[in-house]
Every structure is written in structure tokens, then in C-alpha cells.
Amino acid sequence: MTDEIKEKIERLEKSGATEVSAEIQYKDEESSFTSTIALSSDMREDDDEIFFYCDSIRDLTALFDKDNGEDFYLTDIYP
């Protein structure tokens, strides 16, 4: 994880945001896409707009690791 992404995560944590736009890369594909990651596991009415639910900033940070246990990883966030 780059220093730039670490700084974005710190700003996101300080802001108290409940969701973030993220650049998502599936492990078995070359192309990436942008979608919304929720920073709470609470389901909402606009559930179709949420790609993934995290329980914490720490969970979000873990998604930048290619070996995170999911079939995707994050390459950037746009707080």
C-alpha cells in the first residue's frame, strides 16, 4: 500500500464517512472498475449501489492486500 493511499485512509477515518468509492480489481481479470464500499455491515435500502460491506477501516485497509481472502482487491479509494 502506497503512502498516498495510507493518507487517504487516514483522512477517511477522520471524516467519519460511512462509505467510500474504490477502484476494484478482480484477481482473475485485467480490468478494474469503481464502486462503493460501505464502512459498516448494516444493510441499507440502497443496497444495490454497495459492492462490499466492511465492519471497520481496518477491514477496508485489508482489502488492499491481494491475499485478503476475497476474489478482488482494492487498488485505490476516492474519499
Order of alpha helices (4+ residues) and beta strands (2+ residues): alpha-beta-beta-beta-alpha-beta
